Amino acid sequence: MTDIQLAFSMMGVLLLLMGLRIPIALAMLGSGALGYVLLAGFPALLQYLGTAPVTKFSTYDLSVVPLFLLMGELATRAGITTELFRTCNKWVGQMRGGLAMASVTGCAAFGAICGSSLATASTMGKVALPEMKRLNYAGGLSIGSLAAGGTLGILIPPSMVLIIYAVLTEQNISKMFMAAFIPGFLAAFGYMLAIAIYVRLFPEAGPRGEKTTWREKFRSTGNVWHITVIFLIVLGGIYLGFFTPTEAAAVGVFLTAILAFWHGKMGLAMFRESLVRTAISTGMIFFIVFGADMFSVFIALSRLPDVGVDLIQGSDLSPYTILVLMLLTYLVMGCFLDSLAMILLTIPIYYPMVMAMDFGIPAADVGIWFGILALVVVEVGLITPPVGMNVFIIKSFDPTISLKDGFKGVVPFLMSDVVRVGLLVAFPPITLGLVHLLS
């Protein structure tokens, strides 16, 4: 068996283990270690394991992960989600479909603090779904808007998946955050436009909410000024170069903790629980990262990425055609895998191939641009049937809504995503403009 054949065989083993519901970290670690032994021998594996974990997890950039996770935990327990939703609802709730639009904008705002898609969908769903049901919103539109809005959690900075991508590819985290800002804004705007068009075609799906006065609107805005301040300090500090992402995350944790205690919604016991949950989530993510590192080292040792580069350079396909084919594989994988697993599995193979292609832009820009494209398409996979994880999460809050209606409800948002991905592929400056402006 050649090294390339062994690489594909281990990929098959990995998929089999995941199909048997073995945790993704163990599946990648086991298949990667087995492949490493077959290629280099058991002593070489022991030598690698003797130094790799310390080297990998002593990376300064990874320290930002637990900090942003803790920031999201504290924000959730401080009741920030409820305040954001109420404020957004005051401003747009009186419009037809306004409650769904408020959910999307609330998800976007919370995603800027949380950094997790599943957490954003879950926390916002608990707040918004009962209100939508009270106003007789169609079940499909309710699930679709919340599931799609939840995906903004992994695109709008800070984003855990974006941080992991930056660490894997040695990209600058600050530049990745800058590059994600405009695509994230386009996503939120596209989702709201999709809602507006949908309720125009089906008016009964999104009834108007209660009218509010301008005084009520501005009063509700006063309830979230502190959230805006935290957002501006954390992300503004990163974009303007005042903080590194790790320093900004530490400042964000400090300010969010003050907010939580100030509102009287958090005691020492709840703070301790937030720390424990953050530690568990961090351990899970780091274990997955280590498993992916083991598998990617085996893939590199097999020279599969080099063979892929040679095939691309010898093919007649244009770089954009190959890029589109890669992005399509993310859509397929998104039906079965979560966002972090997709990034960790594919980047060791796709990234060298993408960097070897000529898109007419500098190589440093290609790495950032491809990372955002991959993240956007991975995000689409979270609402793609048959296993759109966000759809299942939102549906769990209201079992009376059928899964069929839920997946029908995400169709307008998937159409919006297709248009957005097309724009980002065709016009790289959309992604890179802010990076060049602020760098």
N, C-alpha and C positions, 0 to 999 in steps of 0.2 A: 504494500500500500504506500503510495507517495504521500508526501507531507500535505499536499493540497487535498487529497482524498481523505486523509485523516482529519483535516480541519472541517471538512463538510460532514464527516461522520460524527465528530464531536458536537457539531451544531444540531445534528439529528438527535443525539443523546440529550442535549440540553432541552430541545423542544419536547422530547418524550418525558423528561423529568418534570417539566412545567405542566405537561398534560396530566401527569399523575398527581398534580397539586403539591409537588415539592416546592418549598419556598424558593423564590427566584435567586436569593443569595446563595443558598446551598446548591441549587442546580448549577449556577455558573461556577461556583468554587469547585464542585466535584468534577464537572466535565472539563473545566480548564486544567485542574490538577492532573487528571487522568491523561489528557492530551500532552501535557508538559512531560510527564513521566515517559510516555511512549516515544516522545521526540528526543528528550535530553537525558532521561534516566532519573531514578529516585534520588540519588545524592544531590543532583543539581536542583531538584525541587526543594529539598530540605535547606540547601544553601539559600535559595531564593526566599523561602518562608522565614528564614532567620533574620533577614534585614528588611524585606518589603513592607510589612505592616508598620514598622516604626517610621520608615521613610515616607510612606504614603500619608499617614495620619499626623505626622508632625508638620505637614504643610500649613503655612500660616493662613492661606486662603480658605481652608476648610473650617477654620474657627468661626466663620461667619454663619455657618449652617445652624448650630445650636442657638446662636443669638437671635437670628430671625425667627426660628421656631418658637423660642420663648416669647418673643414679641407678639407673635400671632396668638399664642395661648393666653397671654395677659389681655390682649385686645378683645378676644372672645369673651373672657370672663368679666371684663369691665363693662359689658353691655354695649360696646361700640356698634355692633351689628344693628341692633334695634334703633339706635339714634340715627345711624346713616340711612336706614330704610325709611324712617319716619320723615326725615328731612327731604329725601328724594321724592317721596310720595307727596309731600306738601307742594312741591314745585311742579310736578308733571302728572300727579294722580288724577286731576280733573279731566285730562285728555282721554279720548277713547284709546284703550290699551295702555293708559298711563301707569297703572300699577305694575304691569310687566316691564315698562321702561324704567320705572323706579327700581325694580329688582336688578336690572342690568347695571344701572349706574351705581347702585349700592354695592353690587358685587365688584365693580371696578374699583370703587373707593376702598372696600375692605381688602381686596387683593393687593392693593398698594401697601398694606400693613402686614397681611398674613403671609403671602407668598406660596400658598398651596391651593390647588384647584379643588381637591376634595373637601378641604376644610372650608373654603369659601362657599361652595355649593351647599354643604351641610348646614353651616350656621345661617346663611341667608335663607335657605329653604325653610328652616324652622320658624323664621320670623314672617316671611312673605306668603308662604303657601296658605296658611289659615285665612289671611286677609283676602287673598284671591278667591278662595272658596266662598267666603262671606259675600263677595260681590258677584258671584255666579260667573266667574271666568271659566272659559272652556278648559277642561283638564289638560288637553294637549298643549295649549298656549302657556298654561301655568308651568308645566314641567319643562317645556322647551325653553322658555325664557330663563328659568332658574338654572337649568342644566348648562345652557350655553353661557350664561353670565358667569357661572362657576369656573369655566375654562379660563377666564381672565386672570384667575389667581396665579397661574403659572406663566403668564406672559407679561403682565404689568409688574415691573420691579417693585420689591425684591422677589425673585423667583428661585425656589430651591433647585429646580431642574436646570435653570440657566446658570446657576452657580456651579453645579456639577459639570455641565458642559464646559464651562470656562476652565475648570480645574483639569479636566481630562485633556483638553486641547491646548492648555497653557495660554489661554486668552486673558486679556485684562477684564476683570469683572466689572469695573466701572464703565468701560466702553460697551460691554454687552448690555448693561442696564440702559445706557443711553440709546443703543440701537433698538431696544425693545419698546421704548416709550411711544413712538409714533405708530408702529404696528398695533400696539395695545389700544391706543386711542381709536385707530381705524376699526378695530374689532368691536369696541363698545358702540361707536357710531353706526357701524354696519348692522349690529344687532337691533339697535333702536329703530333704524330705518326699516328693517325686516318686519318688526312689530307694527310699525305705522302702516306699511303696505298690507300686511295680513289682516289687520282689523278694518281696513278700508274695504277689503274683499269680503270679509266675514265679520260684520259689525257686532253680531251677537257674541262673538268669542271674547271680546274685551270691552265690557261696559265702562262707561265713564265713572270716575270716582266722585267723592264729595268735593264741592268747590271750596277753595280757600282764598282768603284775602291776602293782599300783599303784606299786611302786617303779620299774619300768621306765617307766611313764607319766610320773612326775615327773622322772625322770632325762632323758628325751627333751625335756621342756619346758625343762630347764636348758640344752639345746643351742641354744635359739632365743630366750633371754632378750634377747640383744642386738638381735635383729630387733624384738622387742616394744618395746624402748626407743626405737629409731629411729622406729618407727611412732607412738608416743606423743608423742615430741618434735616430729616434723614435723606430724602432723595435729592433735595436741593444741595445739601452739603456734599453728596457724592458727585453730582453733575458739575458743580462749580469747583471741585477739587479741594474743598475744605477738609473732608474726611476720606479715609479709605473706606471701602464697604464694611470692613470689620469694625472700624471705629464708629461708623454711622449706625450699625446694628446695635452696638453697645449703648450709644446715646438713645436710640429708639426704645430699647428695653427699659432704660432708666426712666424716660419720660412716660412710657406707657404704664409702668408700674406706679409712678406717682399719680397718674390719672385714675388708675383702678382703685388705689387706696383713698384718693381724694373723694371719689364718688361714693365711698363706703360700700362698694360692691365686692370688695376682696378683703379677707382676713388672712392671718398667718397660715391657717390650715389650707385655705384655697391657694395661697401663694406656693406653699410646699407641694401641693398636688400639681400645680403648673410646672414646677421644677422637675418633678418625677416624670410627668408625661413628656416633657421636653427631652429628658434623658433617654426615655424609652424610644422616642421617635428618632433621636440622634443616633442611638445605637443601631436601630434598624437600618437607617440610611447608610451609615458607615459600613455596616456588614455587607449591604448590597454593593457599595462602592468597592469593597475589598474583593468580593466575589467577581465583580466585573473586571477588576484589575487583573486577577488571576486568569480569567478567560481571555482578556485582551493580550496579555503577555504570550499566552499559548498561540493565539491567532497571529501575532507578530512573528513568533518563532517559526510558524509554518510558512511564512512568506505569502500568505493569501492576499494581504493588501498590495504587495508588490506585483503580484500576478494580475490583480485587478487594474492597477495603474498601467501595466504593459498592455492589457487588453483594450483599455480605453484609448491609449495613445495609438494603437494599431487599428482602431475601428474607424468607420466612416461616419459615425454618429456625431452630431454637434454636441458641445458641452451642455447646452440647455436641454437637449433631448435626454441626455443621460441624467441630468439633474431632476427633470420631471419624473423619470422612471424611478429614481431613488425616493422622491417624495410620495409617489404612488404606493411604494412598499410600506411607507409609514401608515398610510390610510388602511391598508390591509392588516398590518400588525396591530393597529389601534383597535381592531375588533376583538382582540384577544389579550393584549398586554396593557399594562399601565404605562404612563408617560415616562417615568424614570427607567423602567426596564427597557423600553424601546431605545432611549438615548444610549444607555450603557451597552446594549447589545450591538448597536449599529455603528456608533461613532468610530470604534477602532478600525472598522472596515471602510466605511464611507469617507471619513475625513481625509485620509491620505489620497484617495481617489479624487475627491473634489479639489484638493489643493494642487493636484497635478494638472488640472484643466485650466484653460485660458478663457476667462469670461470677459476679458477686456478691462478688468479692474485690478488694482494691486493685490498681491497675495494676502497681505495683512487684512484687507477689507473682505476678501473671500471667506476667510475663517469666521469673521463676525456675521457676515450676511448669511452664510449657510447655517450657522447656529440658530439664527432667528427663524429662518425658513423651516428648519427641522422642528423647532419648538412650536411654531404655528400649526404645522401639519399634525404633530403629536397631539396638540390641544384639540384639533378636530376629531381625532380618534376617540376622545373621551365622551363624545356624544354620537358616535357612529354605531348603528346596530351591527351585529346582534348583542354585543357586550359594551354598550356605552356606559361606563361606570357612573358618570354623573347622573344619567337618566335613572339608573337603579337607586341611587342615593335619594334623589328627590321623590321618586315614587314611594319609597319606604315610609315617607311621612304621611302619605294619603293612599292607603291600599284600594280605595274606591275607584281611583283612576286606573284604567287598564294600561298595560305596558304598550299595547298597540297604539293607543292614543298618544302615549308619551313619545314614542319614536316618530309618529306622524308630526307631533308638535315641533320636533327639532329640524324638520325639513327646511323651513324658511331660513333658519340660522346656518344650516349646512350650505345652502345656496349663497348666502352672504360670505361664508368662509371661502368658497370656491373663487368668488370674485376677488376677495382680498389676497388670497395666495397668488392668483394670476398677476395682480398689480405688483406684489412684492417681488415676484420672479422677473417680471418684465422691466421693472424700474428699481434697480438696487439703490439709487439715491434716496428713496423713501426710507429705507432702513439706515443708510449710512450718513445721511445729511446731518443729523444732530451730533453724531460722533465727530465728524469733521469740524462742525461749528464750535463745539465745546472743548475739543482736544487741544 
